[in-house]
Amino acid sequence: MAEQELREIEDSPLEENWEERTLSLLHDSKIDNDFSTAKVGKRGSRKHSVKWMMKRPMALPRVILELQDEHLRESALRCISNFLLEKRDVDPENYLRTGHMLYFSCSTMTLLLQEVQTFLRLMADDFLTIRSCKRLINVLTLFQCIAANDETRLKFVECKKLIAASSIPNFLMPLILFKTSVELFENVRAVALSVLGILCQAGESEIVHWALRNNVVEMSQAVLEIGNELSKVVGMHIIESILKDSTGISCICSSSNTCLLYRLTRTLDHLISLLAFDPEFSPRLLFHAVRCCVLLCSRARGLNAVRKNLSRHLLCGTFENETEKFPIIKSLVEQLLLFVGGTEDHRLLSLPDDTVFHQP
């Protein structure tokens, strides 16, 4: 890579539209953007503008081949990543085609996995830099594209021929759960989470089973404790995606997963309680927390767990002013209170565990 390009990477500003980079491919993310816009008092948001454009016309297959050369790899990752950011909304066909090319091109997945493993070693040695974080974010942007493609999504999850012990998304979990003082790392966490969110929201039974086997729900709960607001929002998207799937919610609400179910409802209760006293109130976090509770109420075991752990702040009207500002949250809260009975006197009522309601 040319010395000038290296300096450009180091000196480039940290400001990016991380909201768009992480949420754009997640279902219902427009609601999150609307909440975010309303919170900061803006009337609209600007689309992400790609700063890093290639100085020559980009022949995508050629740039993918440049990944094979370790001296060109960092520049190639940056170019492909920015190409994807540009094409994601304006040219989705080419965006998805790129995911297919990346997955099936020779050695590319192995090289991308090596990039993740290199970053994991830097994490272990406490040697993270802004440059290494940016490089990994570019890798994760490629993973987003592969996860979004119907033809490569399941192969991406089942890609154990590269590493016998695990599939590629499993290597993202240590990134997501890692704690560090490097500010940019929170964006690494959010983008890594978005890859799993894109996978889970597809609703494919094999992927939902993979998520449940590999403790993705528990991982998302942990993010609600350690992540920033954006990471928490993406984590909530993952939990919702699993709860919306009949296999996912049946598994979580099964008798064999009672501990998981009650940990989840306690986590939601804790999150709502924190929001009640947070001066930087996040309407979208409240929205997602309440929606998760509503989804759980479609199963009797879930309803019983929600009743036992329902935040008193929802019962006593703590969020009344906020719900008046955001009618969609008010509607969800009313729906939840209708399910649970609406008063604390009803919170301990229980139903037979095999009762199933219509999915809300």
PEHU-V218427 format. One record per residue. PHI is phi as a letter, one per 20 degrees, with the letter a starting at -180 (999 if undefined). Layout:
BEGIN
PHI, PHI
END
This chain:
BEGIN
999, f, f, f, f, f, f, f, f, f, e, f, f, e, f, b, e, f, g, f, f, e, e, g, e, e, f, m, f, f, f, f, f, f, f, f, f, f, f, e, m, e, e, a, c, e, f, f, d, f, f, e, d, f, e, c, g, e, e, g, g, f, f, f, f, f, f, f, e, f, f, d, f, f, f, f, g, f, f, f, g, f, f, f, f, f, e, g, e, e, b, f, f, f, f, f, f, f, g, f, f, f, f, e, f, f, m, f, f, f, f, f, f, f, f, f, f, f, f, f, f, f, f, f, e, l, c, f, c, g, f, f, f, f, f, f, g, f, f, f, f, f, f, g, f, f, f, e, e, g, e, d, g, f, f, f, f, e, f, e, f, f, c, f, e, b, e, g, g, f, f, e, f, f, f, f, e, f, d, b, e, f, f, f, f, g, f, f, g, f, f, f, f, f, f, f, f, f, f, f, f, f, m, f, g, f, f, f, f, g, f, f, f, d, l, f, f, f, f, f, f, f, f, f, e, d, e, e, f, f, f, f, f, f, f, f, g, f, f, f, g, f, f, f, e, f, f, f, f, f, f, f, e, f, f, f, d, g, f, f, f, f, f, f, f, f, f, f, f, f, f, f, f, f, f, f, d, e, f, e, g, d, f, f, f, f, g, f, f, f, f, f, f, f, f, f, f, f, c, f, f, f, f, f, f, f, f, f, c, f, f, f, f, f, f, e, n, g, e, g, f, f, f, f, f, c, g, f, f, g, f, f, f, f, f, f, f, f, f, e, o, n, c, f, f, e, f, e, f, c, c, g, f, e, f, c, d, f, f, f
END
